[in-house]
Amino acid sequence: MKRVHTPRKTPTQARSRMMVEAILTATASIIVKYGYKGTNTNLVAQLAGVSVGSLYQYFPNKDSLIAALHQREAHNLAEMIRNITEQYPKVGSLHEHLSLLVKTLLDHYRQETQLLRVLEKNFSELIDLPSEQLYKTEIPVLLQTMLKSWQDSLWRPNLPVAAWMTAHMIRSMLHAYVVETPEISPRDLEQAIVRSVMALLCAAPEQSVSVPHDLSRHSSMAS
């Protein structure tokens, strides 16, 4: 795996946060348009309207810029899921809650399709450890909190497993939608994802199949 150079420091003041956001927005625009080879820190600084020296205070190279885009995306997803989780008192069912979650995430993926496609197809190896931890730990924990509110509707007793599977199911389908761009309407995709997750969480365990009496007798005679 390629060694990822993470940002040198985190902006703390409003002005520096705005500058870093401008830098990341410029990076996103450039990598979508020119790819990895056509991206460089001078071009990013110029488009962002900052000096190269200011950029280097936070990002040592273009790999760290791309890693920061992955991190921003992971934080955005976590924040959206956190906001949806807090909607629990306002929704009437698990299905409604999941529908709100999937629609919100799908709308985001559709708005950022070009960038997310490039990050997923060309720069997946540049994801950094903090981003990985968000996907592996924080996002499943947020979904676990959401599912716990509907625990009586679930047949799966293991909430951590249910949350982990829910997180990966939704994310993998949205990623496939962005990368492959199938001819599926957003509404159909949204409904398909919700139905799949509902089946995962709420379908009763498979019952043992009883063999019809006549078939059982026939099998015994054949043996």
C-alpha positions, 0 to 999 in steps of 0.5 A: 500500500502506498504511504500516505502523507497526511496533512501537517496540521489541522486548522483551528481558526475560522480564517485558516479553516476557510483557507484549507477548504478553498485549497481542498475545493481547488484540489477536487476541481483539478484532479477531476479535470486533469487527473493525478499527473496534471495536479500540482501544488502550484496549480492548486494554490493558484486556483485557491487564491493562496500562496504556495507557502500557505498551502505547504503549512498544511499539506506537504505534497499532492498526495496529502491533498488527496488524502485530505479529500478522502478525510473530508468525505468520511467526515461529511458522511459521518456528520450526515449519518449523525444528523439522521440518527438524531431524527429518531423522535420525528420518524414513525418507523425503521423503514422511514428512518432508513429511507431518510438515511439512504435518500440523504446519502444518495443525494450527496453521492449524486452531487459529488459523483465526479469527485467520488468516482475519481477518488474511488477508481484512481485514488483509493490507495491514498485514503489515510488512517483517520479516514479508515477509522471513520469508516471502520469504527465511527460510522458503524457506531453511529448506525448502531445508535440509530438501530438501537432505537428500533431494536424491537423491530429487528430480529438480529440480536447482535447490534454491532454486527447489524450496524456493520453490515448495514454500513457496508451494504449501503456504502458499497451500493452507493459506490458501485452506483457512482463508479459504474453509473448504471441506468437506474433511476435514483428513486428506484435505487433508493427503494432497492437499497432500503428494501435490501437493508430492511430484509437484512435487519428484519426478515425472520431467520429461515425456517426449517423446510418440512418435507411433504408426507407423500414426498417423504414416503416416496423417498423412503421407498426409493431408498 
